[in-house]
């Protein structure tokens, strides 16, 4: 999941509201269209989807349509406002992005979204996507509420210069033993901290989330029963990551905060859990002067997994649902998703894209000429199915687990932090 900084949520809500709301929307959201003017569609996304150039092209190839892109950097406030507006029945864009951690909440409100299998282009069928990606967006009534955009196969990114300064290996193949398992990863972190006195990773929250997404069962089982307290694997991950943080491995930086972004530029941490979309974040935040200092390897503790991925949906508030579905279908076609990957690292969920020579041949000079297309295609094949996300899953991670881990980093006893997580999850799951 593309996570948002819980501490700055209040500051970002106003921005997220503006990005989800259309100025012309009122009441049901239906507006009159002047036949002599271009039909205007709005699309709302968060963080980096890589759509800027694609939307320009869409308007050029569809001269009767004007597309307005509303984008925010914060996923949490974005979804908070999306569901608020959805419940109010007004103010949403024609096409809205929904992150996989919040998909269960959208499926629970499926009646408020158009069935894309009914209103979308006839040639767009389920065989466009990986089976599990397509199936995840189907509601209990059988309606399809979203076209899949990306997935988030996991790899590990690291600072070559910082590992070298600590006397650790730096070549992508040579670093693999450091990331062979979580035990190996934390052991390497102890060695790095002992040699440099500097943090090994950015935050316990980011590490915990990667570990958590690898579990067969997460916060909920498939019956939507909360299992935080009864799933021993969650507690084991909590104990491991808080212990590593206590040994100085964490920089204590809240993801997507200004301090976290600056950490990429200043070498504030040596390693970073890297779902494919994180490549775009690193390049944007570390900047041109750090090109070549960051590298990526296909090794990942625990063997990999999926972290993130989104969908494009058409709310029933849209005044132009057919045209909105056509735009969403075009953006999620293999050709467009390959181009989005080249721009941001968002890895395609489309079957044809995964074997495309254009994707497999993608080389990223920023990461030392890494063959990122081939690398993440291999990582994607390690994912047989994503972890089930029950209603409120995203809110538990963003509003409960991450703040609880932050509290521990600030001195709260880990057991007290664990109780904070369990109690907070129960309140959301009620």
Order of alpha helices (4+ residues) and beta strands (2+ residues): alpha-beta-alpha-beta-alpha-beta-alpha-alpha-alpha-beta-beta-beta-alpha-alpha-alpha-alpha-alpha-beta-alpha-beta-beta-alpha-alpha-beta-alpha-alpha-alpha-alpha-alpha-alpha
